[in-house]
Amino acid sequence: ANVTAVNPAATGDLLVYPNGLSSPPTASTLSFSTGRTRANNAIVYLASDGSFLVKNNAAGALDLVLDVNGYFK
């Protein structure tokens, strides 16, 4: 997937991870700075029902774009 943070109001990072984990992972999927659009490629693991979560570890809001490029079967 391609994960993009658009116009973030504060510096921070995003975590993309399968739903149902007891706690979020410690490694970020994407780090970003205030006001700067930033993108990163990632392999996103899904829960058994196909769901996932995105956690914004920043003090402000942002717009999120998540493009699926393909999948493993």
N, CA, C, O and CB atoms as a CASP TS submission, in Angstrom:
PFRMAT TS
TARGET T0000
AUTHOR 0000-0000-0000
METHOD Language model
MODEL 1
PARENT N/A
ATOM      1  N   ALA     1       0.850  -1.181   0.000  1.00  0.00           N
ATOM      2  CA  ALA     1       0.000   0.000   0.000  1.00  0.00           C
ATOM      3  C   ALA     1       0.889   1.235   0.000  1.00  0.00           C
ATOM      4  O   ALA     1       2.060   1.179   0.373  1.00  0.00           O
ATOM      5  CB  ALA     1      -0.963   0.003   1.223  1.00  0.00           C
ATOM      6  N   ASN     2       0.317   2.329  -0.419  1.00  0.00           N
ATOM      7  CA  ASN     2       0.980   3.617  -0.314  1.00  0.00           C
ATOM      8  C   ASN     2       0.189   4.432   0.702  1.00  0.00           C
ATOM      9  O   ASN     2      -1.003   4.676   0.515  1.00  0.00           O
ATOM     10  CB  ASN     2       1.072   4.349  -1.714  1.00  0.00           C
ATOM     11  N   VAL     3       0.851   4.851   1.776  1.00  0.00           N
ATOM     12  CA  VAL     3       0.226   5.613   2.856  1.00  0.00           C
ATOM     13  C   VAL     3       0.712   7.055   2.750  1.00  0.00           C
ATOM     14  O   VAL     3       1.918   7.300   2.714  1.00  0.00           O
ATOM     15  CB  VAL     3       0.564   4.999   4.267  1.00  0.00           C
ATOM     16  N   THR     4      -0.217   8.014   2.699  1.00  0.00           N
ATOM     17  CA  THR     4       0.145   9.418   2.540  1.00  0.00           C
ATOM     18  C   THR     4      -0.538  10.264   3.603  1.00  0.00           C
ATOM     19  O   THR     4      -1.751  10.172   3.791  1.00  0.00           O
ATOM     20  CB  THR     4      -0.227   9.918   1.138  1.00  0.00           C
ATOM     21  N   ALA     5       0.241  11.093   4.300  1.00  0.00           N
ATOM     22  CA  ALA     5      -0.280  12.090   5.230  1.00  0.00           C
ATOM     23  C   ALA     5      -0.301  13.419   4.500  1.00  0.00           C
ATOM     24  O   ALA     5       0.736  13.887   4.030  1.00  0.00           O
ATOM     25  CB  ALA     5       0.580  12.172   6.545  1.00  0.00           C
ATOM     26  N   VAL     6      -1.482  14.037   4.399  1.00  0.00           N
ATOM     27  CA  VAL     6      -1.649  15.277   3.656  1.00  0.00           C
ATOM     28  C   VAL     6      -1.965  16.411   4.633  1.00  0.00           C
ATOM     29  O   VAL     6      -2.888  16.306   5.440  1.00  0.00           O
ATOM     30  CB  VAL     6      -2.770  15.136   2.589  1.00  0.00           C
ATOM     31  N   ASN     7      -1.191  17.493   4.550  1.00  0.00           N
ATOM     32  CA  ASN     7      -1.393  18.699   5.345  1.00  0.00           C
ATOM     33  C   ASN     7      -1.529  18.423   6.847  1.00  0.00           C
ATOM     34  O   ASN     7      -2.505  18.856   7.460  1.00  0.00           O
ATOM     35  CB  ASN     7      -2.616  19.419   4.856  1.00  0.00           C
ATOM     36  N   PRO     8      -0.580  17.718   7.443  1.00  0.00           N
ATOM     37  CA  PRO     8      -0.673  17.465   8.892  1.00  0.00           C
ATOM     38  C   PRO     8      -0.526  18.761   9.696  1.00  0.00           C
ATOM     39  O   PRO     8       0.300  19.615   9.374  1.00  0.00           O
ATOM     40  CB  PRO     8       0.408  16.452   9.330  1.00  0.00           C
ATOM     41  N   ALA     9      -1.340  18.890  10.743  1.00  0.00           N
ATOM     42  CA  ALA     9      -1.328  20.083  11.585  1.00  0.00           C
ATOM     43  C   ALA     9      -0.200  20.054  12.617  1.00  0.00           C
ATOM     44  O   ALA     9       0.099  21.074  13.238  1.00  0.00           O
ATOM     45  CB  ALA     9      -2.663  20.231  12.290  1.00  0.00           C
ATOM     46  N   ALA    10       0.426  18.888  12.803  1.00  0.00           N
ATOM     47  CA  ALA    10       1.522  18.755  13.769  1.00  0.00           C
ATOM     48  C   ALA    10       2.462  17.648  13.311  1.00  0.00           C
ATOM     49  O   ALA    10       2.062  16.761  12.557  1.00  0.00           O
ATOM     50  CB  ALA    10       0.978  18.458  15.199  1.00  0.00           C
ATOM     51  N   THR    11       3.698  17.700  13.762  1.00  0.00           N
ATOM     52  CA  THR    11       4.674  16.647  13.473  1.00  0.00           C
ATOM     53  C   THR    11       4.280  15.371  14.201  1.00  0.00           C
ATOM     54  O   THR    11       3.795  15.420  15.332  1.00  0.00           O
ATOM     55  CB  THR    11       6.103  17.087  13.882  1.00  0.00           C
ATOM     56  N   GLY    12       4.487  14.234  13.555  1.00  0.00           N
ATOM     57  CA  GLY    12       4.148  12.962  14.195  1.00  0.00           C
ATOM     58  C   GLY    12       4.398  11.784  13.278  1.00  0.00           C
ATOM     59  O   GLY    12       5.225  11.845  12.368  1.00  0.00           O
ATOM     60  N   ASP    13       3.662  10.703  13.536  1.00  0.00           N
ATOM     61  CA  ASP    13       3.777   9.511  12.695  1.00  0.00           C
ATOM     62  C   ASP    13       2.458   8.756  12.688  1.00  0.00           C
ATOM     63  O   ASP    13       1.591   8.959  13.537  1.00  0.00           O
ATOM     64  CB  ASP    13       4.920   8.595  13.189  1.00  0.00           C
ATOM     65  N   LEU    14       2.337   7.876  11.696  1.00  0.00           N
ATOM     66  CA  LEU    14       1.164   7.014  11.558  1.00  0.00           C
ATOM     67  C   LEU    14       1.581   5.568  11.744  1.00  0.00           C
ATOM     68  O   LEU    14       2.665   5.161  11.327  1.00  0.00           O
ATOM     69  CB  LEU    14       0.483   7.213  10.181  1.00  0.00           C
ATOM     70  N   LEU    15       0.714   4.804  12.369  1.00  0.00           N
ATOM     71  CA  LEU    15       0.885   3.359  12.490  1.00  0.00           C
ATOM     72  C   LEU    15      -0.277   2.706  11.760  1.00  0.00           C
ATOM     73  O   LEU    15      -1.435   3.035  12.015  1.00  0.00           O
ATOM     74  CB  LEU    15       0.948   2.900  13.998  1.00  0.00           C
ATOM     75  N   VAL    16       0.020   1.788  10.858  1.00  0.00           N
ATOM     76  CA  VAL    16      -1.013   1.016  10.165  1.00  0.00           C
ATOM     77  C   VAL    16      -0.780  -0.438  10.538  1.00  0.00           C
ATOM     78  O   VAL    16       0.299  -0.980  10.301  1.00  0.00           O
ATOM     79  CB  VAL    16      -0.970   1.234   8.589  1.00  0.00           C
ATOM     80  N   TYR    17      -1.803  -1.074  11.129  1.00  0.00           N
ATOM     81  CA  TYR    17      -1.608  -2.422  11.673  1.00  0.00           C
ATOM     82  C   TYR    17      -2.931  -3.184  11.718  1.00  0.00           C
ATOM     83  O   TYR    17      -4.001  -2.578  11.645  1.00  0.00           O
ATOM     84  CB  TYR    17      -0.988  -2.350  13.083  1.00  0.00           C
ATOM     85  N   PRO    18      -2.861  -4.520  11.838  1.00  0.00           N
ATOM     86  CA  PRO    18      -4.087  -5.322  11.853  1.00  0.00           C
ATOM     87  C   PRO    18      -4.947  -5.027  13.084  1.00  0.00           C
ATOM     88  O   PRO    18      -4.427  -4.829  14.182  1.00  0.00           O
ATOM     89  CB  PRO    18      -3.740  -6.810  11.808  1.00  0.00           C
ATOM     90  N   ASN    19      -6.249  -5.000  12.890  1.00  0.00           N
ATOM     91  CA  ASN    19      -7.189  -4.841  13.997  1.00  0.00           C
ATOM     92  C   ASN    19      -7.089  -6.055  14.921  1.00  0.00           C
ATOM     93  O   ASN    19      -6.849  -7.170  14.456  1.00  0.00           O
ATOM     94  CB  ASN    19      -8.645  -4.666  13.470  1.00  0.00           C
ATOM     95  N   GLY    20      -7.270  -5.846  16.217  1.00  0.00           N
ATOM     96  CA  GLY    20      -7.294  -6.957  17.160  1.00  0.00           C
ATOM     97  C   GLY    20      -6.004  -7.200  17.909  1.00  0.00           C
ATOM     98  O   GLY    20      -5.958  -8.076  18.772  1.00  0.00           O
ATOM     99  N   LEU    21      -4.948  -6.450  17.608  1.00  0.00           N
ATOM    100  CA  LEU    21      -3.709  -6.604  18.372  1.00  0.00           C
ATOM    101  C   LEU    21      -3.927  -6.059  19.783  1.00  0.00           C
ATOM    102  O   LEU    21      -4.705  -5.125  19.973  1.00  0.00           O
ATOM    103  CB  LEU    21      -2.518  -5.871  17.671  1.00  0.00           C
ATOM    104  N   SER    22      -3.251  -6.633  20.758  1.00  0.00           N
ATOM    105  CA  SER    22      -3.405  -6.159  22.132  1.00  0.00           C
ATOM    106  C   SER    22      -2.847  -4.751  22.330  1.00  0.00           C
ATOM    107  O   SER    22      -3.316  -4.018  23.201  1.00  0.00           O
ATOM    108  CB  SER    22      -2.721  -7.115  23.084  1.00  0.00           C
ATOM    109  N   SER    23      -1.861  -4.370  21.537  1.00  0.00           N
ATOM    110  CA  SER    23      -1.318  -3.014  21.554  1.00  0.00           C
ATOM    111  C   SER    23      -0.737  -2.699  20.180  1.00  0.00           C
ATOM    112  O   SER    23      -0.334  -3.610  19.458  1.00  0.00           O
ATOM    113  CB  SER    23      -0.233  -2.855  22.666  1.00  0.00           C
ATOM    114  N   PRO    24      -0.691  -1.418  19.810  1.00  0.00           N
ATOM    115  CA  PRO    24      -0.138  -1.060  18.498  1.00  0.00           C
ATOM    116  C   PRO    24       1.353  -1.383  18.427  1.00  0.00           C
ATOM    117  O   PRO    24       2.020  -1.440  19.460  1.00  0.00           O
ATOM    118  CB  PRO    24      -0.368   0.434  18.207  1.00  0.00           C
ATOM    119  N   PRO    25       1.876  -1.590  17.239  1.00  0.00           N
ATOM    120  CA  PRO    25       3.320  -1.824  17.096  1.00  0.00           C
ATOM    121  C   PRO    25       4.105  -0.563  17.474  1.00  0.00           C
ATOM    122  O   PRO    25       3.544   0.529  17.556  1.00  0.00           O
ATOM    123  CB  PRO    25       3.661  -2.253  15.642  1.00  0.00           C
ATOM    124  N   THR    26       5.397  -0.732  17.702  1.00  0.00           N
ATOM    125  CA  THR    26       6.226   0.414  18.083  1.00  0.00           C
ATOM    126  C   THR    26       6.868   1.102  16.880  1.00  0.00           C
ATOM    127  O   THR    26       7.249   2.269  16.972  1.00  0.00           O
ATOM    128  CB  THR    26       7.306  -0.032  19.046  1.00  0.00           C
ATOM    129  N   ALA    27       6.991   0.409  15.771  1.00  0.00           N
ATOM    130  CA  ALA    27       7.601   0.997  14.571  1.00  0.00           C
ATOM    131  C   ALA    27       6.536   1.726  13.755  1.00  0.00           C
ATOM    132  O   ALA    27       5.461   1.183  13.497  1.00  0.00           O
ATOM    133  CB  ALA    27       8.293  -0.098  13.707  1.00  0.00           C
ATOM    134  N   SER    28       6.842   2.960  13.351  1.00  0.00           N
ATOM    135  CA  SER    28       5.867   3.736  12.576  1.00  0.00           C
ATOM    136  C   SER    28       5.868   3.311  11.115  1.00  0.00           C
ATOM    137  O   SER    28       6.871   2.823  10.592  1.00  0.00           O
ATOM    138  CB  SER    28       6.165   5.238  12.684  1.00  0.00           C
ATOM    139  N   THR    29       4.738   3.502  10.475  1.00  0.00           N
ATOM    140  CA  THR    29       4.601   3.244   9.048  1.00  0.00           C
ATOM    141  C   THR    29       5.041   4.466   8.250  1.00  0.00           C
ATOM    142  O   THR    29       5.605   4.341   7.163  1.00  0.00           O
ATOM    143  CB  THR    29       3.149   2.866   8.700  1.00  0.00           C
ATOM    144  N   LEU    30       4.776   5.650   8.803  1.00  0.00           N
ATOM    145  CA  LEU    30       5.093   6.903   8.118  1.00  0.00           C
ATOM    146  C   LEU    30       5.330   7.996   9.151  1.00  0.00           C
ATOM    147  O   LEU    30       4.506   8.193  10.044  1.00  0.00           O
ATOM    148  CB  LEU    30       3.955   7.308   7.141  1.00  0.00           C
ATOM    149  N   SER    31       6.437   8.703   9.039  1.00  0.00           N
ATOM    150  CA  SER    31       6.709   9.880   9.872  1.00  0.00           C
ATOM    151  C   SER    31       6.552  11.131   9.007  1.00  0.00           C
ATOM    152  O   SER    31       6.856  11.105   7.814  1.00  0.00           O
ATOM    153  CB  SER    31       8.148   9.812  10.506  1.00  0.00           C
ATOM    154  N   PHE    32       6.077  12.224   9.606  1.00  0.00           N
ATOM    155  CA  PHE    32       5.805  13.436   8.835  1.00  0.00           C
ATOM    156  C   PHE    32       6.045  14.679   9.688  1.00  0.00           C
ATOM    157  O   PHE    32       6.107  14.617  10.915  1.00  0.00           O
ATOM    158  CB  PHE    32       4.361  13.425   8.303  1.00  0.00           C
ATOM    159  N   SER    33       6.179  15.820   8.989  1.00  0.00           N
ATOM    160  CA  SER    33       6.377  17.123   9.633  1.00  0.00           C
ATOM    161  C   SER    33       5.156  17.997   9.395  1.00  0.00           C
ATOM    162  O   SER    33       4.386  17.760   8.464  1.00  0.00           O
ATOM    163  CB  SER    33       7.658  17.822   9.100  1.00  0.00           C
ATOM    164  N   THR    34       4.985  18.991  10.225  1.00  0.00           N
ATOM    165  CA  THR    34       3.847  19.912  10.122  1.00  0.00           C
ATOM    166  C   THR    34       3.752  20.524   8.726  1.00  0.00           C
ATOM    167  O   THR    34       4.733  21.047   8.198  1.00  0.00           O
ATOM    168  CB  THR    34       3.965  21.025  11.172  1.00  0.00           C
ATOM    169  N   GLY    35       2.560  20.452   8.138  1.00  0.00           N
ATOM    170  CA  GLY    35       2.287  21.103   6.863  1.00  0.00           C
ATOM    171  C   GLY    35       2.896  20.469   5.632  1.00  0.00           C
ATOM    172  O   GLY    35       2.701  20.981   4.530  1.00  0.00           O
ATOM    173  N   ARG    36       3.627  19.372   5.775  1.00  0.00           N
ATOM    174  CA  ARG    36       4.307  18.742   4.631  1.00  0.00           C
ATOM    175  C   ARG    36       3.634  17.434   4.259  1.00  0.00           C
ATOM    176  O   ARG    36       3.512  16.541   5.098  1.00  0.00           O
ATOM    177  CB  ARG    36       5.793  18.495   4.948  1.00  0.00           C
ATOM    178  N   THR    37       3.199  17.309   3.022  1.00  0.00           N
ATOM    179  CA  THR    37       2.642  16.054   2.533  1.00  0.00           C
ATOM    180  C   THR    37       3.769  15.044   2.417  1.00  0.00           C
ATOM    181  O   THR    37       4.829  15.345   1.868  1.00  0.00           O
ATOM    182  CB  THR    37       1.918  16.245   1.167  1.00  0.00           C
ATOM    183  N   ARG    38       3.538  13.849   2.932  1.00  0.00           N
ATOM    184  CA  ARG    38       4.585  12.817   2.935  1.00  0.00           C
ATOM    185  C   ARG    38       3.952  11.469   2.655  1.00  0.00           C
ATOM    186  O   ARG    38       2.864  11.182   3.155  1.00  0.00           O
ATOM    187  CB  ARG    38       5.352  12.791   4.292  1.00  0.00           C
ATOM    188  N   ALA    39       4.619  10.631   1.858  1.00  0.00           N
ATOM    189  CA  ALA    39       4.108   9.306   1.494  1.00  0.00           C
ATOM    190  C   ALA    39       5.160   8.244   1.748  1.00  0.00           C
ATOM    191  O   ALA    39       6.357   8.532   1.780  1.00  0.00           O
ATOM    192  CB  ALA    39       3.671   9.276   0.022  1.00  0.00           C
ATOM    193  N   ASN    40       4.704   7.014   1.926  1.00  0.00           N
ATOM    194  CA  ASN    40       5.600   5.881   2.121  1.00  0.00           C
ATOM    195  C   ASN    40       4.891   4.608   1.673  1.00  0.00           C
ATOM    196  O   ASN    40       3.681   4.463   1.849  1.00  0.00           O
ATOM    197  CB  ASN    40       6.051   5.771   3.607  1.00  0.00           C
ATOM    198  N   ASN    41       5.648   3.700   1.098  1.00  0.00           N
ATOM    199  CA  ASN    41       5.111   2.380   0.750  1.00  0.00           C
ATOM    200  C   ASN    41       5.195   1.474   1.962  1.00  0.00           C
ATOM    201  O   ASN    41       6.112   1.599   2.774  1.00  0.00           O
ATOM    202  CB  ASN    41       5.876   1.757  -0.452  1.00  0.00           C
ATOM    203  N   ALA    42       4.238   0.561   2.088  1.00  0.00           N
ATOM    204  CA  ALA    42       4.233  -0.351   3.227  1.00  0.00           C
ATOM    205  C   ALA    42       3.499  -1.631   2.861  1.00  0.00           C
ATOM    206  O   ALA    42       2.591  -1.625   2.029  1.00  0.00           O
ATOM    207  CB  ALA    42       3.584   0.311   4.458  1.00  0.00           C
ATOM    208  N   ILE    43       3.898  -2.718   3.487  1.00  0.00           N
ATOM    209  CA  ILE    43       3.106  -3.945   3.446  1.00  0.00           C
ATOM    210  C   ILE    43       2.216  -3.886   4.670  1.00  0.00           C
ATOM    211  O   ILE    43       2.708  -3.868   5.799  1.00  0.00           O
ATOM    212  CB  ILE    43       4.010  -5.261   3.425  1.00  0.00           C
ATOM    213  N   VAL    44       0.918  -3.857   4.458  1.00  0.00           N
ATOM    214  CA  VAL    44      -0.050  -3.727   5.545  1.00  0.00           C
ATOM    215  C   VAL    44      -0.668  -5.094   5.807  1.00  0.00           C
ATOM    216  O   VAL    44      -1.334  -5.663   4.942  1.00  0.00           O
ATOM    217  CB  VAL    44      -1.152  -2.672   5.202  1.00  0.00           C
ATOM    218  N   TYR    45      -0.442  -5.608   6.996  1.00  0.00           N
ATOM    219  CA  TYR    45      -1.041  -6.878   7.383  1.00  0.00           C
ATOM    220  C   TYR    45      -2.460  -6.629   7.859  1.00  0.00           C
ATOM    221  O   TYR    45      -2.737  -5.605   8.483  1.00  0.00           O
ATOM    222  CB  TYR    45      -0.205  -7.580   8.482  1.00  0.00           C
ATOM    223  N   LEU    46      -3.357  -7.555   7.570  1.00  0.00           N
ATOM    224  CA  LEU    46      -4.758  -7.426   7.924  1.00  0.00           C
ATOM    225  C   LEU    46      -5.145  -8.443   8.981  1.00  0.00           C
ATOM    226  O   LEU    46      -4.499  -9.483   9.115  1.00  0.00           O
ATOM    227  CB  LEU    46      -5.635  -7.585   6.694  1.00  0.00           C
ATOM    228  N   ALA    47      -6.198  -8.148   9.733  1.00  0.00           N
ATOM    229  CA  ALA    47      -6.771  -9.110  10.668  1.00  0.00           C
ATOM    230  C   ALA    47      -7.453 -10.210   9.853  1.00  0.00           C
ATOM    231  O   ALA    47      -7.617 -10.068   8.641  1.00  0.00           O
ATOM    232  CB  ALA    47      -7.784  -8.418  11.654  1.00  0.00           C
ATOM    233  N   SER    48      -7.847 -11.289  10.496  1.00  0.00           N
ATOM    234  CA  SER    48      -8.467 -12.414   9.783  1.00  0.00           C
ATOM    235  C   SER    48      -9.753 -12.008   9.059  1.00  0.00           C
ATOM    236  O   SER    48     -10.131 -12.645   8.077  1.00  0.00           O
ATOM    237  CB  SER    48      -8.768 -13.545  10.758  1.00  0.00           C
ATOM    238  N   ASP    49     -10.430 -10.954   9.532  1.00  0.00           N
ATOM    239  CA  ASP    49     -11.643 -10.476   8.858  1.00  0.00           C
ATOM    240  C   ASP    49     -11.342  -9.397   7.811  1.00  0.00           C
ATOM    241  O   ASP    49     -12.264  -8.832   7.223  1.00  0.00           O
ATOM    242  CB  ASP    49     -12.628  -9.931   9.888  1.00  0.00           C
ATOM    243  N   GLY    50     -10.050  -9.109   7.576  1.00  0.00           N
ATOM    244  CA  GLY    50      -9.644  -8.131   6.573  1.00  0.00           C
ATOM    245  C   GLY    50      -9.547  -6.705   7.080  1.00  0.00           C
ATOM    246  O   GLY    50      -9.300  -5.790   6.295  1.00  0.00           O
ATOM    247  N   SER    51      -9.737  -6.494   8.384  1.00  0.00           N
ATOM    248  CA  SER    51      -9.725  -5.134   8.920  1.00  0.00           C
ATOM    249  C   SER    51      -8.327  -4.723   9.381  1.00  0.00           C
ATOM    250  O   SER    51      -7.464  -5.561   9.645  1.00  0.00           O
ATOM    251  CB  SER    51     -10.710  -5.016  10.080  1.00  0.00           C
ATOM    252  N   PHE    52      -8.135  -3.413   9.467  1.00  0.00           N
ATOM    253  CA  PHE    52      -6.883  -2.844   9.955  1.00  0.00           C
ATOM    254  C   PHE    52      -7.195  -1.515  10.624  1.00  0.00           C
ATOM    255  O   PHE    52      -8.287  -0.971  10.457  1.00  0.00           O
ATOM    256  CB  PHE    52      -5.848  -2.662   8.798  1.00  0.00           C
ATOM    257  N   LEU    53      -6.242  -0.995  11.378  1.00  0.00           N
ATOM    258  CA  LEU    53      -6.382   0.289  12.056  1.00  0.00           C
ATOM    259  C   LEU    53      -5.269   1.227  11.623  1.00  0.00           C
ATOM    260  O   LEU    53      -4.184   0.789  11.241  1.00  0.00           O
ATOM    261  CB  LEU    53      -6.369   0.107  13.585  1.00  0.00           C
ATOM    262  N   VAL    54      -5.549   2.513  11.686  1.00  0.00           N
ATOM    263  CA  VAL    54      -4.540   3.547  11.459  1.00  0.00           C
ATOM    264  C   VAL    54      -4.544   4.437  12.696  1.00  0.00           C
ATOM    265  O   VAL    54      -5.580   4.990  13.063  1.00  0.00           O
ATOM    266  CB  VAL    54      -4.829   4.381  10.135  1.00  0.00           C
ATOM    267  N   LYS    55      -3.394   4.574  13.334  1.00  0.00           N
ATOM    268  CA  LYS    55      -3.272   5.412  14.527  1.00  0.00           C
ATOM    269  C   LYS    55      -2.428   6.634  14.191  1.00  0.00           C
ATOM    270  O   LYS    55      -1.312   6.507  13.686  1.00  0.00           O
ATOM    271  CB  LYS    55      -2.645   4.617  15.713  1.00  0.00           C
ATOM    272  N   ASN    56      -2.965   7.816  14.474  1.00  0.00           N
ATOM    273  CA  ASN    56      -2.258   9.073  14.263  1.00  0.00           C
ATOM    274  C   ASN    56      -1.571   9.457  15.564  1.00  0.00           C
ATOM    275  O   ASN    56      -2.240   9.820  16.531  1.00  0.00           O
ATOM    276  CB  ASN    56      -3.229  10.201  13.784  1.00  0.00           C
ATOM    277  N   ASN    57      -0.250   9.383  15.602  1.00  0.00           N
ATOM    278  CA  ASN    57       0.522   9.758  16.788  1.00  0.00           C
ATOM    279  C   ASN    57       1.018  11.197  16.669  1.00  0.00           C
ATOM    280  O   ASN    57       2.203  11.469  16.859  1.00  0.00           O
ATOM    281  CB  ASN    57       1.711   8.798  16.988  1.00  0.00           C
ATOM    282  N   ALA    58       0.116  12.102  16.358  1.00  0.00           N
ATOM    283  CA  ALA    58       0.444  13.524  16.268  1.00  0.00           C
ATOM    284  C   ALA    58      -0.584  14.297  17.091  1.00  0.00           C
ATOM    285  O   ALA    58      -1.687  13.809  17.336  1.00  0.00           O
ATOM    286  CB  ALA    58       0.464  14.017  14.772  1.00  0.00           C
ATOM    287  N   ALA    59      -0.216  15.496  17.511  1.00  0.00           N
ATOM    288  CA  ALA    59      -1.111  16.320  18.320  1.00  0.00           C
ATOM    289  C   ALA    59      -2.186  17.009  17.483  1.00  0.00           C
ATOM    290  O   ALA    59      -3.086  17.641  18.037  1.00  0.00           O
ATOM    291  CB  ALA    59      -0.311  17.358  19.075  1.00  0.00           C
ATOM    292  N   GLY    60      -2.104  16.896  16.154  1.00  0.00           N
ATOM    293  CA  GLY    60      -3.073  17.557  15.279  1.00  0.00           C
ATOM    294  C   GLY    60      -3.650  16.611  14.256  1.00  0.00           C
ATOM    295  O   GLY    60      -3.206  15.473  14.106  1.00  0.00           O
ATOM    296  N   ALA    61      -4.649  17.109  13.555  1.00  0.00           N
ATOM    297  CA  ALA    61      -5.336  16.326  12.526  1.00  0.00           C
ATOM    298  C   ALA    61      -4.558  16.328  11.217  1.00  0.00           C
ATOM    299  O   ALA    61      -3.648  17.133  11.021  1.00  0.00           O
ATOM    300  CB  ALA    61      -6.745  16.869  12.295  1.00  0.00           C
ATOM    301  N   LEU    62      -4.929  15.419  10.329  1.00  0.00           N
ATOM    302  CA  LEU    62      -4.362  15.349   8.983  1.00  0.00           C
ATOM    303  C   LEU    62      -5.357  14.643   8.085  1.00  0.00           C
ATOM    304  O   LEU    62      -6.308  14.024   8.562  1.00  0.00           O
ATOM    305  CB  LEU    62      -2.985  14.614   8.979  1.00  0.00           C
ATOM    306  N   ASP    63      -5.136  14.738   6.791  1.00  0.00           N
ATOM    307  CA  ASP    63      -5.899  13.949   5.829  1.00  0.00           C
ATOM    308  C   ASP    63      -5.054  12.738   5.481  1.00  0.00           C
ATOM    309  O   ASP    63      -3.837  12.839   5.329  1.00  0.00           O
ATOM    310  CB  ASP    63      -6.271  14.784   4.544  1.00  0.00           C
ATOM    311  N   LEU    64      -5.705  11.597   5.355  1.00  0.00           N
ATOM    312  CA  LEU    64      -5.017  10.338   5.078  1.00  0.00           C
ATOM    313  C   LEU    64      -5.437   9.814   3.717  1.00  0.00           C
ATOM    314  O   LEU    64      -6.626   9.769   3.401  1.00  0.00           O
ATOM    315  CB  LEU    64      -5.312   9.292   6.175  1.00  0.00           C
ATOM    316  N   VAL    65      -4.455   9.416   2.908  1.00  0.00           N
ATOM    317  CA  VAL    65      -4.717   8.737   1.654  1.00  0.00           C
ATOM    318  C   VAL    65      -4.045   7.388   1.738  1.00  0.00           C
ATOM    319  O   VAL    65      -2.849   7.310   2.018  1.00  0.00           O
ATOM    320  CB  VAL    65      -4.209   9.559   0.424  1.00  0.00           C
ATOM    321  N   LEU    66      -4.794   6.317   1.500  1.00  0.00           N
ATOM    322  CA  LEU    66      -4.240   4.973   1.525  1.00  0.00           C
ATOM    323  C   LEU    66      -4.614   4.282   0.217  1.00  0.00           C
ATOM    324  O   LEU    66      -5.783   3.978  -0.020  1.00  0.00           O
ATOM    325  CB  LEU    66      -4.758   4.166   2.762  1.00  0.00           C
ATOM    326  N   ASP    67      -3.619   4.039  -0.625  1.00  0.00           N
ATOM    327  CA  ASP    67      -3.820   3.374  -1.912  1.00  0.00           C
ATOM    328  C   ASP    67      -3.342   1.941  -1.809  1.00  0.00           C
ATOM    329  O   ASP    67      -2.218   1.680  -1.379  1.00  0.00           O
ATOM    330  CB  ASP    67      -3.076   4.119  -3.052  1.00  0.00           C
ATOM    331  N   VAL    68      -4.193   1.017  -2.203  1.00  0.00           N
ATOM    332  CA  VAL    68      -3.810  -0.397  -2.245  1.00  0.00           C
ATOM    333  C   VAL    68      -3.208  -0.668  -3.615  1.00  0.00           C
ATOM    334  O   VAL    68      -3.851  -0.454  -4.643  1.00  0.00           O
ATOM    335  CB  VAL    68      -5.039  -1.344  -1.964  1.00  0.00           C
ATOM    336  N   ASN    69      -1.961  -1.145  -3.616  1.00  0.00           N
ATOM    337  CA  ASN    69      -1.249  -1.418  -4.863  1.00  0.00           C
ATOM    338  C   ASN    69      -1.377  -2.869  -5.310  1.00  0.00           C
ATOM    339  O   ASN    69      -1.182  -3.171  -6.487  1.00  0.00           O
ATOM    340  CB  ASN    69       0.208  -1.067  -4.708  1.00  0.00           C
ATOM    341  N   GLY    70      -1.696  -3.756  -4.402  1.00  0.00           N
ATOM    342  CA  GLY    70      -1.801  -5.173  -4.730  1.00  0.00           C
ATOM    343  C   GLY    70      -2.015  -5.956  -3.454  1.00  0.00           C
ATOM    344  O   GLY    70      -2.190  -5.386  -2.377  1.00  0.00           O
ATOM    345  N   TYR    71      -2.000  -7.271  -3.589  1.00  0.00           N
ATOM    346  CA  TYR    71      -2.175  -8.117  -2.414  1.00  0.00           C
ATOM    347  C   TYR    71      -1.507  -9.458  -2.631  1.00  0.00           C
ATOM    348  O   TYR    71      -1.251  -9.865  -3.764  1.00  0.00           O
ATOM    349  CB  TYR    71      -3.660  -8.308  -2.096  1.00  0.00           C
ATOM    350  N   PHE    72      -1.227 -10.143  -1.523  1.00  0.00           N
ATOM    351  CA  PHE    72      -0.631 -11.479  -1.554  1.00  0.00           C
ATOM    352  C   PHE    72      -1.735 -12.482  -1.342  1.00  0.00           C
ATOM    353  O   PHE    72      -2.638 -12.263  -0.535  1.00  0.00           O
ATOM    354  CB  PHE    72       0.487 -11.642  -0.479  1.00  0.00           C
ATOM    355  N   LYS    73      -1.668 -13.573  -2.058  1.00  0.00           N
ATOM    356  CA  LYS    73      -2.681 -14.604  -1.879  1.00  0.00           C
ATOM    357  C   LYS    73      -2.013 -15.922  -1.639  1.00  0.00           C
ATOM    358  O   LYS    73      -2.691 -16.934  -1.462  1.00  0.00           O
ATOM    359  CB  LYS    73      -3.611 -14.687  -3.085  1.00  0.00           C
TER
END
